[in-house]
Amino acid sequence: MSAQPELERALREALDAKTKPPGSLGRLERLAIELGLAQGSVNPCPDPARIVVFAADHGVASEGVSAFPAEVTAQMVGNFLAGGAAVAVLGRQARAELEVVDVGVAADLSAHEGLVHDKVARGTANLRVRAAMTHEQLDAALAAGRRAVVRAVDAGARTLLLGEMGIGNTTAAAVLTGLLCEAQAEPVTGRGTGVDDRALATKRAVVAAALARVGDLGGDPLECLREVGGFEIGALVGAMLEAPAHRLVVLVDGYIVTAAALLACRLRPSTRRQLVFAHRSAEPGHRLALAALEAEPLLDLELRLGEGSGAVLALPLLRAACTVLAEMATFADAGVSDGG
């Protein structure tokens, strides 16, 4: 069954036949339908699930836009691989394999075992003063994301949980969201890693300067990405663009991954069908990005960590939605009157 309207009708009928009032499981029922449409099946399944965290550095970090120094990106990659980071801990609990990809960390990480080495360059240029990346670097970042999807599919994954790590990347996400949503700096710029009022003012000024430098590029998503995006954001976009060919469900994390989703959906609107949005971040610009995507997040836990942590927390809901479709009795099976 490939026609989307027919498949959606079949999924709705299957849910309505379960021993419950129609629609009484609310968002869980809508999620089951989303997953069925993404996988092209009346029996969707989210497992196996794989987490992919793309890591890269940003030249804009030199502007003082983060509460942490740029060196933390490389240090956190080590923490991911050692299993001590939030996404690693939560991933183990959720039975989701973790892959970490270096697409642009400004350090030599060649000695790290278990790390996927797909480095474009050692960090982007400073987006406040010039284009973050060259055309060749943009192509390389997109390709790195596509390769990650192929690896996941080859390993049997049916759901991809996307995360990121990169000091300064909420600044890049803010500029991208401002460009694509035609918004000014203030509504798209939040505290990120927890900057104080002074640093927040600096961050907003940097975002405003980048928006002014780039000008009206909202109609050219790839140029938006080249001008201000990080290598990890480019890889996220590439992964989302590759996912539909494999009917892979993509569980979108917070602000940075959602900014990448905005770009991917502007480039190819049909990508939207594969995306499930895990949570609503505490970052103010995330609300604008979600609204532009007509996205209904599954959770609102005031998260602002990144890494894919929110996506992992939402994974059990995908499993629950599919279990309802697969295992819940119908009125006919249970011998229960449907009230008709």
Secondary structure, 3 states (H helix, E strand, C coil): CCCHHHHHHHHHHHHHCECCCCCCCCHHHHHHHHHHHHHCCCCCCCCCEEEEEEEECCHHHHHCCCCCCCHHHHHHHHHHHHCCCHHHHHHHHCCCEEEEEEEECCCCCCCCCCCEECCCCCCCCCCCCCCCCCHHHHHHHHHHHHHHHHHHHHCCCCEEEEEEECCCHHHHHHHHHHHHHCCCHHHHCCCCCCCCHHHHHHHHHHHHHHHHHHCCCCCCHHHHHHHHCCHHHHHHHHHHHHHHHHCCEEEECCHHHHHHHHHHHHHCHHHHHHEEECECCCCHHHHHHHHHCCCCCCECCCCCCCCCHHHHHHHHHHHHHHHHHHHCCEHHHHCCCCCC
